[in-house]
Amino acid sequence: MTTPLETGLHTEYIRKQLVQAVFAADYSAAAIATPFDSATGALASIPAAYVPVGYTTDDGITFTGDLSMTDVTSSQSTEPTRSDIESDVLSAQFAPQETNAATVALYEGLPLSGSGALPAIGTAWQWDRSTGTANPYRRLLFIGVDFNESGEAIYVVKFFPRARLTSRDDEQWARSTETQRPVTFNAFRDSALGTACRNWVDGPGWRAFDTTP
């Protein structure tokens, strides 16, 4: 028998992102309109302009929301009498493990395509350290996948249409660990889309929860 305290509890709604993927594109690339097939909810093909970052550390991707409030205080009240959002900054942190065109470009401020982009892996690479002014905007697509009890995929997707590198951690060369290029990107509002981050949840496993008659 279900008690009132247990009403609305659903273990099947607890999600993990068992596998994550990051794709990066130059800001000149077309924005992602939808990452799903509208009929089935299956994940659509990733546009060629969006380059895969590949393997990342098992910390996965951390999305940090830095919310800052400004309060009005009054002598007649022990609580603020007014509180307003001063800033709300969303960032994504991840540590790529592969040495590929996307990870190096994101870390070093290089273009992902066109003039100045790194050539294919296996050919000679050369680039110069940025003078400090080259910090281009990017488009970043984050995809996480989980599965329902029947093994059908459930996708959680975030899209930063206008992202910029705001921090990078040390690139360490050592016998004891792989070379990582950890980065943090902030999401900025894209004027065409009207948002700094667009989110989706879909997939065959998600649609299996639908109880609409």
C-alpha positions as CSV (number, residue, x, y, z in Angstrom):
1,M,0.0,0.0,0.0
2,T,1.3,3.4,-1.0
3,T,1.4,6.0,1.8
4,P,0.9,9.7,1.1
5,L,4.6,10.3,1.6
6,E,5.4,7.9,-1.2
7,T,3.0,9.5,-3.7
8,G,4.8,10.9,-6.7
9,L,8.0,9.0,-6.1
10,H,9.5,7.4,-9.3
11,T,12.8,5.6,-9.2
12,E,12.6,5.3,-13.0
13,Y,12.9,9.1,-13.2
14,I,16.3,9.2,-11.6
15,R,18.8,9.9,-14.3
16,K,22.5,9.5,-14.8
17,Q,24.5,10.6,-17.8
18,L,26.3,7.3,-18.3
19,V,28.1,8.5,-21.4
20,Q,28.8,12.1,-22.3
21,A,30.0,13.7,-25.5
22,V,31.2,17.2,-26.3
23,F,31.1,18.7,-29.8
24,A,32.6,22.1,-30.7
25,A,32.2,24.3,-33.7
26,D,33.3,27.8,-34.8
27,Y,30.8,30.5,-34.1
28,S,30.3,30.9,-37.9
29,A,28.7,27.4,-38.0
30,A,25.0,27.1,-38.1
31,A,23.3,26.8,-34.7
32,I,21.7,23.5,-33.7
33,A,18.0,23.7,-34.4
34,T,17.1,20.4,-32.8
35,P,19.3,17.4,-32.1
36,F,16.5,14.8,-32.4
37,D,14.3,13.2,-35.0
38,S,10.9,14.7,-34.4
39,A,9.0,11.4,-35.2
40,T,11.0,9.0,-33.1
41,G,13.1,11.0,-30.7
42,A,16.2,9.3,-31.9
43,L,19.4,11.3,-31.9
44,A,20.0,13.1,-35.2
45,S,23.3,13.1,-37.0
46,I,25.7,15.7,-35.7
47,P,26.5,18.4,-38.3
48,A,30.0,18.0,-39.8
49,A,31.0,21.5,-38.6
50,Y,30.8,20.2,-35.0
51,V,34.0,18.5,-34.1
52,P,34.1,15.8,-31.4
53,V,36.3,16.5,-28.4
54,G,36.5,12.7,-27.7
55,Y,37.5,11.1,-24.4
56,T,37.3,13.2,-21.3
57,T,38.2,12.4,-17.7
58,D,35.8,10.4,-15.6
59,D,34.8,13.6,-13.8
60,G,32.6,14.1,-16.9
61,I,31.2,17.6,-17.6
62,T,30.4,20.0,-14.8
63,F,27.8,22.7,-15.4
64,T,28.2,25.5,-12.8
65,G,25.6,28.2,-12.3
66,D,27.1,31.3,-10.6
67,L,24.0,33.2,-9.3
68,S,24.6,36.5,-7.6
69,M,21.9,38.4,-5.8
70,T,21.7,42.0,-4.6
71,D,19.5,42.6,-1.5
72,V,17.8,45.6,0.0
73,T,17.8,45.6,3.7
74,S,15.6,47.7,6.0
75,S,15.8,48.5,9.7
76,Q,12.3,47.2,10.2
77,S,13.0,43.7,8.9
78,T,15.5,41.0,9.8
79,E,15.2,39.6,6.2
80,P,15.9,41.5,3.0
81,T,12.9,43.5,1.9
82,R,13.8,43.1,-1.7
83,S,16.2,40.7,-3.6
84,D,17.1,40.9,-7.3
85,I,19.4,38.9,-9.6
86,E,22.6,40.8,-10.2
87,S,24.2,38.2,-12.4
88,D,23.6,34.6,-13.5
89,V,26.5,32.9,-15.3
90,L,26.5,29.4,-16.6
91,S,29.7,27.6,-17.3
92,A,30.8,24.1,-18.5
93,Q,34.0,22.5,-17.3
94,F,35.6,19.4,-18.8
95,A,39.1,17.9,-19.2
96,P,39.8,16.4,-22.6
97,Q,42.2,13.4,-22.7
98,E,42.8,13.1,-26.4
99,T,45.3,15.2,-28.4
100,N,43.1,16.0,-31.4
101,A,42.2,19.0,-33.4
102,A,39.2,20.0,-31.2
103,T,41.0,19.7,-27.8
104,V,44.1,21.7,-29.0
105,A,42.0,24.3,-30.8
106,L,39.8,24.9,-27.8
107,Y,42.8,25.1,-25.4
108,E,44.9,27.3,-27.6
109,G,42.3,29.5,-29.2
110,L,42.7,28.2,-32.7
111,P,39.9,28.0,-35.3
112,L,38.2,24.6,-35.7
113,S,37.9,25.0,-39.5
114,G,39.2,27.0,-42.4
115,S,42.4,29.0,-42.4
116,G,44.5,28.4,-39.3
117,A,42.8,25.2,-38.3
118,L,45.0,22.2,-37.6
119,P,45.2,19.6,-40.4
120,A,44.3,15.9,-40.1
121,I,45.9,13.8,-37.4
122,G,49.0,12.1,-38.8
123,T,50.1,15.2,-40.7
124,A,52.6,17.6,-39.3
125,W,51.1,20.1,-36.9
126,Q,52.5,23.6,-36.0
127,W,51.0,26.5,-34.2
128,D,52.1,29.5,-32.2
129,R,50.9,30.5,-28.8
130,S,48.3,33.2,-28.9
131,T,49.3,36.7,-28.1
132,G,46.4,36.8,-25.6
133,T,43.8,38.5,-27.8
134,A,42.7,35.4,-29.7
135,N,39.8,34.0,-27.7
136,P,37.1,33.3,-30.2
137,Y,33.5,32.5,-29.5
138,R,32.4,28.9,-30.1
139,R,29.3,26.8,-30.3
140,L,29.3,23.9,-27.9
141,L,27.0,20.9,-27.9
142,F,26.9,18.6,-24.9
143,I,25.1,15.2,-25.0
144,G,24.5,12.8,-22.2
145,V,22.8,9.4,-22.5
146,D,21.1,7.2,-20.1
147,F,18.8,4.2,-20.5
148,N,15.4,3.2,-19.2
149,E,14.6,-0.3,-17.8
150,S,14.1,-1.6,-21.3
151,G,17.4,-0.4,-22.5
152,E,16.0,2.4,-24.6
153,A,18.1,5.6,-24.8
154,I,17.2,8.8,-23.0
155,Y,19.2,11.9,-24.0
156,V,19.9,15.1,-22.1
157,V,21.3,17.8,-24.4
158,K,22.7,21.3,-23.7
159,F,23.7,23.7,-26.4
160,F,25.8,26.8,-25.8
161,P,25.2,28.8,-29.0
162,R,27.8,31.4,-28.0
163,A,30.5,30.2,-25.6
164,R,33.9,31.5,-24.7
165,L,36.9,30.2,-22.9
166,T,37.2,31.7,-19.5
167,S,39.7,29.4,-17.8
168,R,42.1,26.7,-18.6
169,D,44.0,24.5,-16.1
170,D,47.5,23.2,-16.4
171,E,48.7,21.0,-19.3
172,Q,50.8,18.4,-17.5
173,W,53.4,16.2,-19.2
174,A,54.2,13.2,-16.9
175,R,54.7,9.5,-17.1
176,S,52.0,8.9,-14.4
177,T,49.1,10.5,-16.2
178,E,47.7,11.3,-19.7
179,T,48.1,14.7,-21.1
180,Q,44.9,16.7,-20.4
181,R,43.8,20.1,-21.5
182,P,41.1,21.1,-18.9
183,V,39.0,24.1,-20.0
184,T,36.0,26.1,-18.7
185,F,33.7,27.8,-21.1
186,N,31.0,30.4,-20.1
187,A,27.7,30.6,-22.0
188,F,26.8,34.0,-23.4
189,R,23.4,35.0,-24.9
190,D,23.2,34.5,-28.6
191,S,21.2,37.4,-30.1
192,A,19.7,35.2,-32.9
193,L,18.5,32.5,-30.6
194,G,17.8,34.8,-27.7
195,T,19.4,32.4,-25.1
196,A,22.7,31.5,-23.7
197,C,21.8,27.8,-23.3
198,R,19.1,25.7,-24.9
199,N,18.2,22.3,-23.3
200,W,16.4,19.2,-24.6
201,V,15.4,15.9,-23.1
202,D,14.2,13.2,-25.5
203,G,14.9,9.8,-26.9
204,P,12.9,6.6,-27.4
205,G,13.4,5.7,-23.7
206,W,12.0,9.1,-22.6
207,R,9.0,8.8,-24.9
208,A,8.2,5.4,-23.4
209,F,7.2,7.3,-20.2
210,D,4.4,9.0,-22.1
211,T,1.0,8.1,-20.5
212,T,-1.1,10.4,-22.7
213,P,-4.1,8.5,-23.9
